[in-house]
């Protein structure tokens, strides 16, 4: 039985000098593969290097996270294009998208940042089409706008993954009808999130993809502590209960689905 963490952030562990320990603990939990998700030019090269060093265990993506879209985003977009051209082994473009939760409180400034995020999102979706890459979407309080922009981009919806899905049944049904899918984090285990468990069931086990989004969003019973890829096994075991299947069966399905989505 093996697990595949479809979305994690490893830069913090690397900077602390504990990445080896993190990977060792993940392997003990049978989390044998993970994708280090890029968020800005500050981590793309590191994740490329880690993928080379831990070949077959760590894969990587590159993208400009919406929370890092600022006045200099055009320069970041140029850097991203150069990086993608020089490193075709990136397994995805992401994470990219829209985040309306962390906008400035001043309404005029918030509206301005929204527009910058939309422009950056559109530009990066063009890269996804050009380089034929799967897309990892960050959508926070922006589901409708994300759907509209992706639809207008004409990218292949089968290559679209909404990570850390936090919407309900109606939204996941809409996403699935278009051809996209969602991945689920440790928030699936939180007591108040019955709506999220219903969304996971609506998508179905046949499409299940799991992630830790570590170091964030630790699942129960480790909520409140720093998350890490090894905790994917806890999320998977909990998810097997949602679908009323053996954890080994859910592990196999999610492992195959994640391999297929990223093309590894």
N, C-alpha and C positions, 0 to 999 in steps of 0.2 A: 504494500500500500504506500503510495506516494502522494504528496500534496504539492500544488504549484501556487505560490503567492503571486497573483497577477499584478500587484501594485504595492510597492513599498519604496521608502526613501532611506537610503543608506549613508548619506553624507555625514549625518550627525554621529553615527557609530564610528565611521572612519576617522573623523576628526578627534574623537575621544580615544582612539586606539583600541576599540573593543570589537571591531568588525569580525575578527576571527572567532571570538567567543559567540557572537550573534549567529554566525554561520554554523558553528559547531552545535549550538543548541537547536537551531532549525533542523539540522540533519538528524539529531536525536529524536525529533518529533516527526520525522519522515517528510519534512518540507525540503524537497530536494531541488526545487527550481524556484526562482523568483525573478521578477522584472523590476529593476531599479528605474524609477520614473523620473525623467528630467523635468525641471521646472524653470531653469534659466541657464544662461551661459556659465554660471558659477558651478554647475554640477555635470554638464554634458560630458566633458572630457574625463572627469573622474569616473563616471559610470561606464564610459567606453573602456577605460583602463581596467576597471573591476571585471567587466565582462570578458576581457582578454585573459585576465589572471585566473578567474574562476570559470573557465570555459565549460559550458554545459550545466552550470549551476546558476550563474547570474547572467541575465540578458538586460538590455537597456533600451530606453526610449529617449527622445529629445523633443522639447517643446517649451513654449513660453506660457507659464501659468498665468491666468488672468489677474491674480493678485500682484504679479510682478510687471504688469503693464503700466508704464508710466510715461513721462514726457519723452523718454529716450527709447520708446519701444521700437521705433523704426530701425534703430541700430541693432537692437536685439534680433529683430526679424532678419536682417541682413546676415548677422552672425549665424543664425539658425540655418539659413539656406546654405551658407558655405559649409557648415558642419555636416549637414545632410548629404551634400554632394561629395564630401571627402570621406564620409563614414557610412557607406550603404548598408552596413550590418545592423543598424538600428532597427529594432523589431516593430517600432510604432512611432507615431507622432503624438506627443502628449507629455504632460497633460495640458490640454488647451480648452478654452471655453469661456464661460462667463460666471462671475461671482458678484452678486448684488448684495450679499450679506455683509461684506467687509468694505462697503463704499464709505467715503467720507460723509460725515453727518450733515455738512453744509449741502443743501439741495443742489445748488448750481454746480459745485465741484463734483458732487456725486454723479450728476447727469453727464458732466464732461468725461469722467472716467469711464462711465458706461459706454459712451461712444467710442472711446479709445479701445476698450476691450472688444467691442464688436468688430472694429477694423482689424485688430490683431487676429481675431478669430477667423475672419474671412480670409485674410492673407495666409494663415497657416493651413486652412482647409485647401487652399490652392496648392500648397506644397504636398498635401496628402494625395491629391489627384495626380500631380506631376510625378511623384516618387512611388505611387501606388502603395502607400503605407496604411496600416490600420490606424484608427484614431481613438485615443483615450480622452474622453470628455469630462471636464470638471464643470458641473452645473450646480450652482447654489442659489436658490431663490430666483432661478432664471430658466426654468425648464422650457417654457413656451418659446422664449427668444432663441434658445439653443436649437430647438427643433426646427424653427423657421429658417435660421441661418444655415443649418446643415442641409435642409431640403433645397434651399436656393443654390447651394454650392454644387449640387449634382454629384456629390461623392457617393460611393457605393455604401448603402446603409448596412450591408452585411459586414462592413469593416468598422462599424461604429460601436464603441462600448462606453456607456455612461457609468463611470466609476463611482464608488461609494453612493449607490443609489439611495435616495432618502425621500422619494415620492410615494404615491399610493398606487392602487390597482389601476385606476383610469389611465394614469401616466405610463405605466409599464405596458399596458395593453396597446396604447398608442405607439409607443416606441417599438414594440415587437411587430406590430402591423406594418410599420415602415421597413422593418428588416433589421433594426438594431437590437441590442440587448443591454442588460444591466449587470454589474457585478456588485457583490455585497460584502460589507465589512463587519466588524465586531458589533456595530450598532444593531445588527440583526438580533443579538442576544439580549438587548435591553428590555426590561419588563414592559415599559410603556409603548414599545414599538410593534404592537400587534398589526398595525396597518402595513408595516414593512414586511412582516412575515406573510401576510396575505398577498402582497405584491410579489414576493419570491415564489409563492405557490402559483400565482397567476402566470408568471413567466414559465414555470415548469422546471423540473429537475433536468430535463434533457438539454437545457440551455444554461445550466448553472455555472457561474464563474465566481470565485471567491478571492478576497484580498484582505490584507491587514491594514493597508495605508499607514503602516508603522513609520515613525514612532507614535502615531496618533491612534485614538479610538480603540483602546484595548477592550477585548470582549470580557464578559463575565466569565469567571470570577476574578479577573485581574483588572477590572475597571478602576481607573484612577492611577494606575501604574503606567510606566512607559511601555508602549507596545513593541513587539518585535515579530519577525516572520514566523518564528516557531509557534506563535499563538494561532496561526492559521488552523492548526489541528483542532484547537478548541472550537473555532468558528465552524469548521467542517463537521465536527461531532454534533454540535448543536443543530446545524442545518439538516443533518440526517434525520433528526427527530421531527423536524418540520415536514419532511417528505415521507416519514415513516419507512425509511430504508436503512440498511446496514451502512455504517460509516465507510466501510470498504467500498461499497458500491458508489456512494456519493463521491468519495475520493477519486475513484477511477473516472467517473463522468466529468468531474470538474477539471481533473488533470488533462483529459483528452480535449475538452472544450478550450482550455487555455492554450494548449499547444496549437490547436487548430486556428484559434483567433490570431495568435502572434506568428503563426507560420514557422514554428520551431519543432 
